[in-house]
Amino acid sequence: MAAAGAFSGVLLMMGVVMLSSRVYADPDSLQDICVADLTSAVKVNGYPCKSNVTADDFFFSGIANPGDTNNSVGALVPGANVQKVPGLNTLGISLARELDVGFITTANVLIAKSIKKGDIFAFPKGLVHYQKNNGDSPAAVLSAFNSQLPGTQSIAATLFAAAPPVPDNVLAKAFQVGTEEVQQIKSKFAPNQNLRKDRSKPMKSAIPEIVHF
């Protein structure tokens, strides 16, 4: 009986692990296509399907156009997500163009690499990561996500431009600096600038950032 109990416990734990491993990605589609009706007032986990489907629902040419990088972080991420390509609805994928690479593990280990044209680099789910163009000319990178509309969170803007603001003494303690230094950093960020992007809005720049799936 003890062995049977232990075995059932293992099965239960395996079931929990299998279930928990599936909550991070978008659910699988139950039909071939479900082109998003972006004008519908119906609220579901994603977008409701529309009936009049065309090839343009699966097409987007915006990735080919240079983005305006004249901003505080020198980057722009024009997302080819479900709001730009309605045909992505329920497919659980999207693409974006951004700039260059490294991520930090939960053990505070930096994994970084210089990449060139044709290279591929993977960012694990949910880890803090960054992209930076180290060249003298504009750079473009294609990124693939396992979500049709991934959200992002810019760490610096989240901490120093939150509204209402994170208390100065909290940030001073966390970064081991004085409150004057915290106020100086806050002065460089406009309130709510580059905060976590709601999944109902297009994704823009985030360096460094956390990507949520």
URKA-V370277 format. One record per pair of residues at least 4 apart in sequence whose ideal C-beta (glycine too) atoms are under 8 Angstrom apart, sorted by sequence separation. I is the first residue (numbers start at 0). GAP is how many residues later the second one is. If there is no record, write none. Layout:
i: {I	I}
gap: {GAP	GAP}
This chain:
i: {0	1	2	3	4	5	6	7	8	9	10	11	12	13	14	15	16	17	18	28	43	52	54	60	70	78	79	80	81	86	103	104	114	122	134	153	154	155	156	157	160	161	165	166	167	168	169	170	171	176	177	178	179	180	181	182	183	184	188	196	28	36	68	70	78	79	87	103	114	132	144	152	155	165	171	176	188	196	41	68	81	87	103	104	114	122	132	159	171	174	196	39	68	80	81	102	103	158	171	174	196	39	67	101	102	112	37	66	84	101	102	171	196	35	36	39	66	101	130	168	171	193	35	36	66	100	101	159	167	170	193	33	35	36	81	100	158	193	33	35	36	64	80	100	34	35	79	99	100	167	33	34	62	78	79	80	99	167	32	61	78	79	195	62	78	26	30	34	61	77	167	76	77	25	32	59	76	100	102	113	76	102	105	124	164	34	61	100	104	159	34	74	103	59	74	102	103	59	73	102	103	159	160	58	102	114	159	164	57	101	102	127	56	100	101	159	160	162	56	57	100	155	159	160	161	162	56	57	66	100	160	161	99	100	160	62	98	99	156	160	97	98	99	155	160	161	52	62	98	99	160	46	45	49	156	156	157	156	157	46	99	48	98	153	98	99	153	46	98	152	153	45	96	97	152	45	96	151	152	37	96	97	150	151	35	95	96	150	35	94	95	150	37	94	150	36	94	95	35	93	94	148	34	35	92	93	151	153	34	35	92	150	153	155	35	92	93	149	152	153	154	32	34	91	92	93	148	151	153	154	33	91	92	93	153	154	33	74	91	93	152	90	151	152	74	89	151	152	30	73	88	151	152	29	87	150	151	28	149	150	28	149	26	28	149	25	27	25	26	25	81	82	144	146	24	80	81	145	80	144	68	80	78	78	65	65	76	131	130	129	129	62	128	129	127	128	72	127	128	127	128	126	125	125	124	125	125	122	124	23	45	95	97	98	71	71	83	82	25	24	25	71	72	80	23	24	25	80	78	77	78	76	76	75	76	75	76	74	72	74	72	70	72	25	24	23}
gap: {4	4	4	4	4	4	4	4	4	4	4	4	4	4	4	4	4	4	4	4	4	4	4	4	4	4	4	4	4	4	4	4	4	4	4	4	4	4	4	4	4	4	4	4	4	4	4	4	4	4	4	4	4	4	4	4	4	4	4	4	5	5	5	5	5	5	5	5	5	5	5	5	5	5	5	5	5	5	6	6	6	6	6	6	6	6	6	6	6	6	6	7	7	7	7	7	7	7	7	7	7	8	8	8	8	8	9	9	9	9	9	9	9	10	10	10	10	10	10	10	10	10	11	11	11	11	11	11	11	11	11	12	12	12	12	12	12	12	13	13	13	13	13	13	14	14	14	14	14	14	15	15	15	15	15	15	15	15	16	16	16	16	16	17	17	18	18	18	18	18	18	19	19	20	20	20	20	20	20	20	21	21	21	21	21	22	22	22	22	22	23	23	23	24	24	24	24	25	25	25	25	25	25	26	26	26	26	26	27	27	27	27	28	28	28	28	28	28	29	29	29	29	29	29	29	29	30	30	30	30	30	30	31	31	31	32	32	32	32	32	33	33	33	33	33	33	34	34	34	34	34	35	36	36	36	37	37	38	38	39	39	40	40	40	41	41	41	42	42	42	42	43	43	43	43	44	44	44	44	45	45	45	45	45	46	46	46	46	47	47	47	47	48	48	48	49	49	49	50	50	50	50	51	51	51	51	51	51	52	52	52	52	52	52	53	53	53	53	53	53	53	54	54	54	54	54	54	54	54	54	55	55	55	55	55	55	56	56	56	56	56	57	57	57	58	58	58	58	59	59	59	59	59	60	60	60	60	61	61	61	62	62	63	63	63	64	64	65	65	66	66	66	66	66	67	67	67	67	68	68	69	69	70	71	72	74	75	75	76	77	78	79	79	79	80	80	81	81	81	82	82	83	84	85	86	86	87	88	88	101	102	107	107	108	116	117	118	119	120	121	121	121	121	121	122	122	122	122	123	124	124	126	127	128	128	129	129	130	132	132	133	134	134	187	188	189}
